[in-house]
Amino acid sequence: MKDFPNDSTAGWPRNTVRALPLLVLVMASACASNTPSQRDTSWASHFTFEAERIEARARAVELARVHDVRAEQAELRGWMMTLSKEMSLGGAEAQGPGHAALGRGALALGDLDAAIEHLEAAWSAGFREPSVVWARALALSQRYREQRITALTVLEPDERRVREEDTERQHREPVLALLRQARQKEAPSADFLAALIAFHEGRLDAAAALLEPLAASHPWFVEAPLLRADVLLLRSAQLWEEGQQGAARARLEHGREALAAARSTAESRMQAYLAQARFESAVIAFIRADLPGTVPLSDREGLGPAGRAIGALDVASRLDPAASRPPCERARLLNALAEHPHRKDHFQGHLSMEAVETADAMLVRDPTSHCAHLERMRTHVSAAERAREGRYGAQYGTPEAKDLLKAIPPAGRDLAFHLLHARVLGLWVTTENDWGHPRVGDRHGAHRDQALDVWRTILALEARIPAYWIQFGELLVERGMDPLTEDGAADLAQAEAAWARASTLRTKAPGLWLLGVHVQMAKALRSRARDEETWKAWETARARLRDGLGQQPQESSLHHALGRILLEQAKERWAHGGNPAELLDAAEAAQAVATKLDSGHGPGVLGKADIAALRAEYAWRRGEDPSPDVDKAEALYAQAMSEGPTKTEAILGLLQVLQTQARYQLEQGRDPEPAIDRQRKSIDLMAILTVLKRASYLRIVGEHALVRARWMARTDASQAETLFNNAQAALTEALEQQPRSQEARLAMGELNRYRAVAMKAAGQDAEPLLTKGLALADALVKERPNWPEALLLRAALLSTKDPGSAQARADRDAALKANANLAPGWKRQFPEDGPKAP
């Protein structure tokens, strides 16, 4: 036929050619009919017959022993392709019944998306026969069940609630309406129809009871035990949430028995194995404190929910090695296990490696696979996050994850993509915060700005999840407190708005109250830096904490936040000449509660270390020996350094408190070097490298060099000059990073004064240094006219220049009137000076 030039079938698909005789018969029958209704009936009969033929053949394949089903599935898809061609040639009358047949065929083959698409098309075309009603109800019910169970795997409670509400709203009532329309004869049994209705009405125990006897009466109908397993799983999750763990476990075991029955009956039905993987993944998620068998994955037998899930996916892949669903579910499960908050094993690299191998194999087979790209990226980000937490020694960057992001085309950038993108950028922000500067070639704050933009995109897509507003708000607080931010007040106003929006959403997340507290703390600290009133912000922060602790009294992070607020208020009381002891005691008590709730670990340890360090500083300023508090702080900082999230701040805190000890030693006429040298015993070189370029670290290094230079100036002028230069270099670099830092400029002013004193003692001209120091002091006093430390710096510089300076006396009196706690330190610097008692 191909050699005959006038053959009208040349070039037609072979399935279409084969279908022509049958199509001619159907069209002849339709044409012979006298009415459109009769023609429609002919098409309906034909396509119904073909749908039943596909369903029967698919059922026979599933009931066979486990085997590679690709050849048989290809044959069935060929039949469906023939139906599709017939529908195209049949005109308008064939559209409804044709789509109905294709939908039923897709449902039999387990292609739920295609089934729903075709059945909806049949419905829209007006073909609403009882068989279509029933098939559409089954397909939409299956979608509802899968989404409900997938929602159980979401660990964040508010996000899970939103997903469940969406599923209920989109599918529950439409399916119930269809089930009530369906004629009983279209269902395998009255009990199955009644069970589906009970399930969608939320009567889960009734649905499970109705489904139980169907295994005996309809052993070939595996849909019944599969539905029963899903019903029992959802009921188990409800019971677990209510605290009825025994009843929940019993239903889980009954659900596993139903799944086993379905698999033993239909050994080659892929949906049965995917259902088991879905079942076990949900169990792993909602039974968070019970993870037996989730660690070793090499042996699949007897290893609890993870082993059963992986084993089921292995069989699913054997049924159809080319199918994309099993490896996708496998990669998701492996990543979920790696990210599970209650995993006990110390090394999770095997999970990451297996997830990477699975995703890479998917990409080799299909480079456009959305699932493979997302799960590959998720693996990388999870590994970097675990490294950040200090579980491994290595440090991870994220360039590979950024490349994976670019591989996903704009059309595939859904909410899941943007959430991963936000995690990638969040890692860059955290890394740059640790370094104290951006990567070479990057603009300061560029990744943080990008992250904020991504969160805006996320919130535009989904604004009902409080955690999203909270993370967005916390990032705004961070940018608002950055010394290099031009308009920090605007960021804090946006953060407050984000907190207000999150407050309108139902949530029990402690992050809500923490964001509210952090916004107010940031406002108070900004006001303090401008000598503005801070009382209202502190009181608002404490009020929000009281609300949070009233609802979650056992939440350690809230007690830690309370300790931080009390610590900052203690600093302000000291700065105004008061006694901070009562506030420090209260702060220490709050941090002790936080530490106890965290089983002796957590940020409460760092909080207690900071309190001990502040007590040491205040003891030194009063002229007392700070050693007991320094020793206590050193021990607590050492403990905090062993925990990843608090390591960096603990290093900086330890360096600062040892400097307090060194200053005390210097004022007592003793070598300060041993106090400074203690850091080498407590902080290893690799740990120092993590803070090497931070502005706060550089300031501390400069102050260390200054203390040593002051000591060496007494005996070795040459060595002192070298140390003064070292201090100058470190403080200059700190100011290059944060030119508006008040603490760094104050330290530079002190450096200029002490160096000037040493030069005057050596008979050298100190005027240029005093002039530089006064310029710094004048700028600080202009910014904060009532800041005692800045006033005393200017007074000290003026007194060094001219011991009889009236301005020096005025600045000294104003500073000590504002904060009498600084008087002992002034007297130690200028013992000949006799200021009036404030």
BAVEX-546792 format. One line per 5 residues: number of its first residue (from 1); their letters; for each residue x, y, z of C-alpha. Coordinates in steps of 0.05 Angstrom, whole numbers. Layout:
BEGIN
NUM	a	X:Y:Z  ...;
// end
This chain:
BEGIN
1	mkdfp	0:0:0  57:48:15  81:41:-57  14:62:-85  15:138:-95;
6	ndsta	-60:148:-88  -67:108:-23  -106:154:23  -78:121:86  -5:134:70;
11	gwprn	29:169:129  -29:155:178  -11:124:245  -17:49:244  -66:48:302;
16	tvral	-111:96:265  -109:52:203  -126:-9:244  -184:28:276  -215:48:209;
21	pllvl	-258:-15:199  -287:-9:268  -296:66:260  -333:54:194  -381:7:228;
26	vmasa	-394:55:285  -403:114:238  -448:73:192  -490:54:252  -493:126:274;
31	casnt	-512:150:204  -566:98:199  -598:126:262  -656:173:250  -641:221:308;
36	psqrd	-581:255:340  -599:218:404  -592:151:369  -525:173:340  -501:194:409;
41	tswas	-523:127:437  -481:91:385  -419:130:404  -433:121:477  -442:45:469;
46	hftfe	-378:39:430  -334:80:477  -366:48:539  -349:-21:511  -277:1:497;
51	aerie	-270:32:566  -293:-33:599  -245:-72:555  -186:-29:578  -209:-33:651;
56	arara	-214:-109:648  -146:-117:615  -114:-69:665  -145:-109:722  -118:-174:694;
61	velar	-48:-145:690  -52:-120:762  -76:-187:789  -16:-223:759  48:-237:798;
66	vhdvr	99:-182:805  130:-170:736  151:-115:689  86:-86:663  114:-39:611;
71	aeqae	95:-81:550  23:-90:574  16:-18:593  42:3:525  -10:-42:493;
76	lrgwm	-65:-10:534  -40:60:517  -42:39:444  -115:21:452  -127:89:483;
81	mtlsk	-91:123:426  -139:88:379  -197:114:420  -168:184:416  -164:180:340;
86	emslg	-235:154:336  -259:211:380  -224:262:335  -255:233:273  -323:225:304;
91	gaeaq	-339:298:311  -378:333:365  -421:273:382  -360:231:400  -326:282:446;
96	gpgha	-365:268:510  -364:191:508  -293:191:480  -265:233:537  -304:190:586;
101	algrg	-272:127:558  -203:158:559  -214:182:630  -235:113:654  -176:82:617;
106	alalg	-127:131:649  -157:117:717  -147:42:706  -75:55:687  -63:97:749;
111	dldaa	-54:163:712  -97:206:758  -81:273:726  -101:249:657  -162:214:684;
116	iehle	-188:277:718  -173:318:656  -212:272:609  -270:261:657  -277:336:668;
121	aawsa	-277:345:592  -332:293:585  -372:327:639  -363:395:605  -385:364:539;
126	gfrep	-451:344:572  -437:270:576  -459:255:648  -479:182:646  -479:144:713;
131	svvwa	-413:111:694  -381:180:684  -410:205:750  -380:144:785  -312:148:751;
136	ralal	-307:223:764  -325:212:837  -272:158:844  -218:201:811  -233:263:852;
141	sqryr	-238:221:915  -170:192:901  -141:262:891  -173:284:956  -144:224:994;
146	eqrit	-74:234:966  -74:308:983  -100:296:1053  -46:244:1066  8:287:1035;
151	altvl	-13:343:1081  3:298:1140  76:297:1118  82:372:1128  118:383:1194;
156	epder	99:457:1203  29:456:1237  2:519:1205  23:500:1135  -7:431:1145;
161	rvree	-73:462:1169  -76:507:1108  -64:449:1061  -118:408:1095  -168:465:1091;
166	dterq	-153:475:1017  -164:401:1004  -229:401:1042  -255:462:1006  -234:440:936;
171	hrepv	-254:367:937  -298:346:995  -366:374:974  -357:362:899  -342:289:911;
176	lallr	-401:282:959  -447:312:908  -423:262:855  -429:203:902  -500:222:919;
181	qarqk	-515:225:844  -483:158:829  -530:100:819  -518:42:865  -510:-7:808;
186	eapsa	-448:31:784  -412:16:850  -382:-52:864  -427:-56:925  -474:-14:966;
191	dflaa	-424:-17:1024  -368:13:982  -412:71:961  -435:81:1033  -362:78:1057;
196	liafh	-340:131:1008  -397:177:1030  -380:165:1103  -307:179:1089  -321:245:1055;
201	egrld	-369:265:1110  -314:255:1161  -343:192:1193  -278:154:1189  -293:97:1237;
206	aaaal	-359:83:1201  -323:83:1134  -271:33:1159  -325:-13:1187  -363:-13:1121;
211	lepla	-300:-30:1082  -276:-88:1124  -324:-142:1098  -312:-123:1025  -245:-160:1025;
216	ashpw	-284:-226:1031  -342:-209:985  -301:-176:930  -229:-202:936  -210:-176:867;
221	fveap	-233:-105:884  -168:-79:914  -195:-8:916  -232:-27:980  -171:-45:1023;
226	llrad	-132:13:994  -187:61:1015  -192:28:1083  -117:38:1094  -123:112:1078;
231	vlllr	-184:119:1124  -148:85:1182  -86:127:1171  -125:192:1174  -163:168:1236;
236	saqlw	-97:148:1268  -70:218:1257  -131:248:1291  -124:202:1351  -50:216:1356;
241	eegqq	-64:291:1357  -114:279:1413  -62:241:1454  -94:172:1444  -30:139:1421;
246	gaara	-51:68:1435  -114:73:1393  -74:109:1339  -22:52:1335  -77:0:1332;
251	rlehg	-108:33:1271  -41:40:1238  -30:-35:1244  -99:-49:1215  -82:-1:1158;
256	reala	-18:-39:1144  -58:-104:1142  -105:-74:1091  -46:-52:1048  -16:-122:1053;
261	aarst	-82:-151:1030  -84:-105:970  -12:-120:950  -21:-196:957  -83:-193:913;
266	aesrm	-58:-146:860  17:-157:861  29:-117:798  -13:-56:816  36:1:824;
271	qayla	-15:45:861  -16:-5:919  59:4:930  56:80:922  -1:79:973;
276	qarfe	42:42:1023  99:92:1013  51:149:1022  22:115:1085  90:105:1118;
281	savia	116:174:1099  56:204:1136  70:160:1196  142:183:1199  119:255:1198;
286	firad	63:257:1249  93:207:1299  152:252:1308  182:222:1371  177:150:1348;
291	lpgtv	226:133:1292  247:60:1300  279:35:1238  289:100:1201  364:100:1206;
296	plsdr	391:40:1167  363:36:1097  406:-18:1065  362:-75:1091  289:-64:1075;
301	eglgp	257:-116:1120  233:-103:1191  259:-32:1194  197:6:1213  161:58:1170;
306	agrai	221:81:1130  243:10:1112  173:-8:1091  165:55:1049  231:46:1013;
311	galdv	216:-28:1002  148:-12:971  180:39:924  232:-13:904  177:-59:881;
316	asrld	141:-2:845  204:12:806  210:-62:787  140:-60:759  159:-2:713;
321	paasr	232:18:715  217:77:668  162:106:712  179:174:743  134:170:804;
326	ppcer	172:117:846  241:150:843  209:218:855  174:193:918  238:158:939;
331	arlln	279:223:935  225:260:973  224:208:1028  300:207:1035  302:282:1041;
336	alaeh	244:282:1091  282:231:1133  345:273:1131  307:335:1152  265:302:1206;
341	phrkd	274:341:1271  277:279:1316  328:236:1281  376:202:1329  434:181:1285;
346	hfqgh	496:226:1283  513:215:1210  460:226:1157  506:226:1097  478:160:1072;
351	lsmea	409:192:1064  437:251:1026  480:206:981  421:161:965  376:221:951;
356	vetad	429:251:905  438:185:868  363:178:859  354:250:834  415:245:787;
361	amlvr	388:181:756  322:216:744  357:274:710  396:227:665  330:196:643;
366	dptsh	293:263:639  335:327:644  271:368:649  244:331:710  216:383:758;
371	cahle	216:334:816  288:313:805  313:385:803  276:405:866  296:343:906;
376	rmrth	369:348:883  370:421:905  335:404:970  388:352:985  443:403:977;
381	vsaae	409:456:1019  393:406:1074  466:385:1077  488:457:1082  437:471:1137;
386	rareg	461:411:1177  532:435:1170  510:503:1195  480:470:1257  548:440:1272;
391	rygaq	529:367:1262  589:357:1216  656:391:1217  655:414:1145  626:479:1121;
396	ygtpe	582:481:1059  570:535:1010  511:539:962  537:554:891  514:485:868;
401	akdll	444:498:894  442:565:858  461:530:793  405:479:804  357:536:815;
406	kaipp	374:565:747  361:498:714  286:503:730  251:544:677  206:603:698;
411	agrdl	144:563:682  163:511:734  178:560:790  121:545:837  114:556:912;
416	afhll	159:497:928  214:526:883  210:595:916  213:565:985  276:527:967;
421	harvl	304:590:935  292:627:1001  330:572:1038  389:578:990  392:653:999;
426	glwvt	382:646:1074  444:602:1077  484:656:1040  459:709:1088  479:665:1148;
431	tendw	547:650:1118  561:723:1104  539:741:1175  589:690:1201  644:718:1157;
436	ghprv	626:789:1174  628:809:1101  600:788:1033  637:743:984  687:779:941;
441	gdrhg	651:812:883  584:813:919  550:876:944  539:881:1019  470:855:1036;
446	ahrdq	456:833:964  435:762:983  392:789:1040  357:837:992  345:780:943;
451	aldvw	318:736:999  269:791:1018  246:795:946  236:720:944  195:722:1008;
456	rtila	151:776:977  139:729:919  123:673:967  74:716:1006  41:738:941;
461	leari	29:664:926  10:642:996  -6:693:1050  -43:648:1099  17:613:1132;
466	paywi	43:652:1193  113:621:1187  123:656:1120  107:724:1150  151:709:1209;
471	qfgel	212:692:1167  200:753:1124  195:797:1186  258:769:1218  297:783:1155;
476	lverg	271:855:1156  292:862:1229  362:838:1212  368:888:1155  339:943:1198;
481	mdplt	393:932:1251  450:929:1200  494:990:1212  501:998:1136  426:1001:1124;
486	edgaa	405:1070:1102  334:1068:1127  330:1017:1182  267:1049:1212  228:1033:1149;
491	dlaqa	250:960:1152  228:955:1224  161:986:1207  151:933:1153  172:879:1203;
496	eaawa	120:905:1252  68:901:1196  90:830:1180  82:812:1254  12:844:1255;
501	rastl	-8:804:1194  18:739:1224  -20:755:1288  -86:754:1250  -74:682:1229;
506	rtkap	-88:623:1274  -22:598:1301  12:571:1363  81:580:1335  129:613:1385;
511	glwll	161:648:1326  102:695:1325  116:724:1394  191:722:1381  184:764:1319;
516	gvhvq	141:814:1357  194:817:1411  252:823:1362  219:882:1327  210:919:1393;
521	makal	281:902:1416  309:929:1351  269:993:1358  294:1001:1430  367:989:1410;
526	rsrar	362:1039:1353  331:1090:1400  386:1077:1451  439:1091:1398  406:1159:1388;
531	deetw	396:1174:1462  321:1169:1451  269:1141:1499  267:1065:1499  218:1048:1556;
536	kawet	157:1039:1512  191:991:1465  218:948:1522  150:946:1556  116:926:1491;
541	ararl	168:871:1481  156:844:1551  80:847:1542  85:805:1479  129:755:1516;
546	rdglg	79:751:1572  25:733:1521  70:681:1490  90:649:1556  17:649:1578;
551	qqpqe	2:604:1519  67:564:1517  101:566:1585  147:509:1567  176:542:1504;
556	sslhh	250:553:1518  260:605:1464  210:652:1498  247:647:1565  312:660:1528;
561	algri	282:722:1496  259:746:1564  330:738:1590  356:779:1532  307:836:1545;
566	lleqa	325:837:1619  399:838:1602  390:898:1556  348:934:1608  403:920:1659;
571	kerwa	453:954:1612  408:1015:1608  399:1018:1684  475:1017:1691  483:1069:1636;
576	hggnp	437:1116:1676  476:1107:1740  431:1054:1772  445:985:1801  431:930:1750;
581	aelld	438:872:1799  364:858:1805  353:857:1729  415:813:1719  389:764:1771;
586	aaeaa	322:761:1735  356:753:1668  398:696:1695  337:662:1723  302:666:1656;
591	qavat	362:637:1620  367:581:1672  294:562:1656  310:563:1581  371:519:1591;
596	kldsg	332:470:1635  277:464:1582  332:451:1530  362:395:1573  423:436:1591;
601	hgpgv	437:461:1520  412:514:1473  419:590:1470  404:596:1545  476:575:1558;
606	lgkad	502:632:1516  453:678:1552  481:658:1620  552:669:1594  535:739:1571;
611	iaalr	505:756:1639  568:731:1674  611:771:1626  570:834:1640  577:824:1715;
616	aeyaw	652:818:1704  654:884:1665  614:921:1718  659:893:1773  721:918:1735;
621	rrged	690:987:1725  677:991:1800  750:974:1811  735:904:1837  767:838:1817;
626	pspdv	725:809:1759  760:742:1761  704:699:1790  654:724:1738  706:718:1683;
631	dkaea	719:645:1701  645:630:1702  634:665:1635  693:628:1604  665:560:1624;
636	lyaqa	596:577:1597  625:605:1532  665:541:1523  601:501:1528  564:547:1480;
641	msegp	621:541:1430  609:466:1426  539:479:1398  537:501:1326  483:556:1327;
646	tktea	516:594:1385  588:582:1367  605:648:1334  574:692:1387  607:650:1441;
651	ilgll	676:661:1411  665:736:1409  637:737:1479  697:698:1507  746:745:1473;
656	qvlqt	711:805:1502  707:779:1574  781:759:1573  796:830:1552  759:854:1614;
661	qaryq	806:810:1656  866:838:1618  846:910:1631  838:896:1705  907:863:1706;
666	leqgr	937:924:1671  906:973:1720  933:931:1777  1003:939:1749  1007:867:1725;
671	dpepa	1022:839:1656  956:831:1618  985:781:1569  966:718:1609  892:739:1609;
676	idrqr	893:752:1534  931:688:1522  876:646:1555  838:649:1490  888:603:1457;
681	ksidl	870:548:1506  795:556:1496  788:573:1422  822:532:1369  850:563:1305;
686	mailt	795:536:1260  742:568:1305  778:635:1301  777:630:1226  701:631:1227;
691	vlkra	701:702:1257  765:728:1227  734:782:1184  676:804:1228  677:877:1247;
696	sylri	663:860:1320  722:812:1321  768:863:1289  748:914:1342  764:865:1398;
701	vgeha	831:848:1365  847:922:1362  828:932:1435  871:871:1454  931:901:1418;
706	lvrar	918:968:1453  918:937:1522  984:901:1507  1013:965:1477  997:1004:1540;
711	wmart	1034:952:1581  1094:949:1535  1099:1025:1533  1125:1021:1604  1185:978:1585;
716	dasqa	1194:972:1510  1175:1032:1467  1192:997:1402  1148:937:1417  1094:984:1441;
721	etlfn	1096:1021:1375  1086:956:1337  1026:939:1380  997:1008:1371  1003:999:1296;
726	naqaa	969:931:1301  912:962:1339  906:1018:1288  904:968:1230  850:924:1262;
731	lteal	805:982:1282  814:1014:1213  791:950:1180  732:945:1228  711:1017:1209;
736	eqqpr	718:1002:1136  666:948:1144  621:988:1191  638:1062:1185  580:1083:1229;
741	sqear	596:1036:1286  597:1077:1350  635:1024:1389  691:1020:1337  698:1096:1333;
746	lamge	700:1100:1409  755:1047:1410  794:1086:1356  788:1149:1398  815:1113:1459;
751	lnryr	872:1086:1417  891:1156:1395  890:1182:1467  932:1126:1497  981:1130:1440;
756	avamk	985:1205:1450  1000:1194:1524  1057:1147:1506  1085:1196:1455  1082:1254:1505;
761	aagqd	1118:1211:1556  1172:1198:1504  1177:1273:1489  1145:1267:1421  1092:1311:1388;
766	aepll	1024:1280:1404  982:1337:1376  962:1302:1310  937:1241:1349  898:1284:1398;
771	tkgla	867:1322:1340  844:1257:1307  816:1231:1372  778:1295:1385  748:1294:1316;
776	ladal	721:1224:1330  696:1245:1399  662:1308:1373  625:1267:1320  602:1217:1372;
781	vkerp	578:1272:1419  541:1305:1362  505:1239:1346  492:1224:1420  498:1287:1461;
786	nwpea	484:1251:1527  526:1189:1516  572:1186:1578  626:1144:1545  633:1194:1488;
791	lllra	634:1253:1536  688:1220:1578  729:1204:1516  728:1277:1496  743:1298:1568;
796	allst	803:1251:1570  830:1276:1504  822:1348:1524  854:1335:1592  913:1301:1559;
801	kdpgs	921:1361:1514  909:1412:1569  900:1389:1641  865:1453:1659  813:1450:1602;
806	aqara	746:1477:1624  711:1438:1569  743:1375:1595  715:1388:1665  646:1404:1636;
811	drdaa	645:1340:1595  669:1300:1655  615:1328:1701  560:1318:1650  582:1246:1638;
816	lkana	586:1227:1711  520:1262:1726  488:1218:1673  523:1155:1697  557:1156:1764;
821	nlapg	579:1084:1754  635:1110:1709  667:1152:1764  714:1098:1791  743:1086:1723;
826	wkrqf	754:1161:1711  790:1167:1777  836:1109:1759  854:1145:1694  862:1214:1725;
831	pedgp	877:1204:1799  898:1276:1805  829:1299:1782  778:1313:1835  710:1320:1802;
836	kap	651:1342:1843  606:1287:1867  549:1280:1817;
// end
